[in-house]
């Protein structure tokens, strides 16, 4: 049952490749298969989540614990929104020569077949990350996400996207090699030969060699942290996220980064079980805070709105690492924050794709008065930026507040103060950019004139984005008790409460 | 056979220095073949005979992927992009070798306190493996040509693989197979990207790939 989460997208992806080998444009079939993959994945995830039949024995290779289920559900929902968006995006952009937003030359996109198939492979690999209960299998799955997503990043076939793809491939591959080394060290730490199985490692954690274990976590943190975008290993992220097509950026930010984080969480769980959770906690706090500070520094005066969103992802990954490192209530808050961030960032990247299409520019300064030119896009951009900066009444406000409360409960006042200051700086930086984009008076010569150019948002854009916005709003207003309990169970695996 | 194991580890360490010292891409690729041979030799020398059939199978696969397939793909890429040597690396050749010596010392220092903590066959295996990993990293950061960086990545993976040889007998081979498969696919995709880069820019110098920054 659980395996089909991996197999269905994989098979559908192969079908796309096979069915469209003749040069006949078979858009209908291709997009139908993509949507089938997305819908069936979401339905299956929902069935598994609500049936409660996700039991597994400690020695199993795959299985769904609350952490895995949480990240899987987020991935699935986000992919569904992205799939709807993609069907419209491809029918608009894949057949024509597109004008580059920065330098103005024309370029062609990669074949749509490869793109749709790779999207499904990407989903398949990320599902495997979420369900694997073996550190070796998890590692293979994370590497598979890199390979499946590299062609997605270079969909626009021009030199900047190639540069971004090259950096992504090289930096993430090096990171993943370091993570593999961490896996080996985990095996060295284990005289009882648990074969890297998560359940067995945690069960027999007391017998593990502490020195090897510490070294293993450090390597896992650096390795998976590279992919997760923790500073100072984050350098590939702004490039890849700003050069990839918007729906790919949405998946990278909202789903892939979580998956890499899951790798770190698994390592943290083993160390916590072995009684040296303080070591991994302190490392997580350090890298988390550093990522927040670095991203804030780059967000002030950022001229490119897609890069701004990318740095915001680094910031939120920092918040997640920090909160899990603090533990207790903050760790529960981190689980909620992961959900909120994924949905909000997914939504924002999809909106940014629309802004890019309407204005043909990635410069914050070129974009004025979106509310008048494209009212819905403007309203959604406003909503998204308010949500991502943690303004009430959106979900991120609740989760960031929970994390703050957790810090105070843990008595980490200095860190809480630093956290608030950085959040404040980021709030100012992002809202300053947003205000000029949404409300600023238009330049008559540069941006489309509101009276002559009244842009209609197509439904494939507006519906998925509005759905995501609605969920973020709902999570800010009301969280059912059962969901809190579930989040608590997910956090409990890594020393939460 | 501890003596043989140590000899092969020494061979692995020497190939790293060759990699750091040479500017010719052909020699760089040859070195990866040599490394594959040494890796397999280390693994076999550490295991008491008769060798388990899975180990023999793993050696064969390792040789086919790391010793034949990958070098062939790389030399084909060299022919296609028509470059023969790495000119003016970011860190010069003598400086690279000197850094290599420092890294080798560092690798021994790191594993000195762990000596005897685990039975891995030879005291030199873990330092040698770490040195290979670090050499790979050094090549990635200090060379400009995308192809040399791919080789650096391969050498880094070889170092990680050498760590794995200590576990190859006891741990499930699936992880090792995963390594091989991933290296293969990664280099394959990297190769395609290198090809695209060379077509797009008429060169494969990654230091000129520097438009994206803040």
Contacts between the chains, C-beta under 8 A, distances in Angstrom:
chain1	res1	chain2	res2	distance
A	136	B	172	7.3
A	136	B	174	6.6
A	136	B	175	4.0
A	136	B	178	6.6
A	139	B	175	7.7
A	139	B	178	7.2
A	140	B	175	8.0
A	140	B	178	4.4
A	140	B	182	6.8
A	143	B	178	7.9
A	143	B	182	4.8
A	143	B	186	7.4
A	146	B	186	7.8
A	147	B	182	7.9
A	147	B	185	5.6
A	147	B	186	6.7
A	147	B	189	5.8
A	150	B	189	5.8
A	150	B	193	7.3
A	151	B	189	7.9
A	154	B	193	7.4
A	154	B	196	7.4
A	157	B	196	7.8
A	158	B	200	7.6
A	159	B	200	5.2
A	159	B	201	6.3
A	159	B	211	7.5
A	160	B	211	6.0
A	160	B	212	6.2
A	162	B	193	7.0
A	162	B	196	5.8
A	162	B	197	5.5
A	162	B	200	5.7
A	162	B	209	7.8
A	163	B	209	4.4
A	163	B	210	7.8
A	163	B	211	6.4
A	163	B	212	5.7
A	164	B	212	6.2
A	165	B	193	5.9
A	166	B	146	6.9
A	166	B	193	5.8
A	166	B	197	6.4
A	166	B	206	6.8
A	166	B	209	6.2
A	167	B	209	7.8
A	167	B	212	7.6
A	169	B	186	7.6
A	169	B	189	6.8
A	169	B	190	5.7
A	169	B	193	6.2
A	170	B	140	7.0
A	170	B	149	6.2
A	170	B	153	6.9
A	170	B	190	7.5
A	173	B	153	5.8
A	173	B	186	5.5
A	173	B	190	7.6
A	174	B	137	7.0
A	174	B	140	6.5
A	174	B	153	6.6
A	174	B	156	6.7
A	176	B	182	7.9
A	177	B	133	7.6
A	177	B	153	7.4
A	177	B	156	5.3
A	177	B	157	5.7
A	177	B	160	5.4
A	180	B	160	5.2
A	180	B	179	6.8
A	181	B	133	6.9
A	181	B	160	5.2
A	181	B	163	6.2
A	183	B	175	7.1
A	184	B	160	7.1
A	184	B	163	4.6
A	184	B	164	5.7
A	184	B	166	8.0
A	184	B	167	6.4
A	185	B	163	8.0
A	187	B	167	5.3
A	187	B	171	5.6
A	188	B	118	5.3
A	188	B	120	8.0
A	188	B	166	7.6
A	188	B	167	7.4
A	193	B	170	6.0
A	193	B	171	7.5
A	195	B	171	6.2
A	195	B	172	5.4
A	196	B	171	7.4
A	196	B	172	7.9
A	196	B	175	6.9
A	209	B	117	6.9
A	209	B	118	7.8
A	211	B	113	7.9
A	211	B	114	6.8
A	211	B	117	7.1
A	212	B	114	7.9
A	212	B	117	7.5
A	212	B	118	7.5
A	238	B	212	7.6
A	238	B	214	6.8
A	239	B	212	4.2
A	242	B	212	7.6
A	243	B	212	7.1
A	298	B	214	5.4
A	302	B	214	7.4
A	307	B	214	7.0
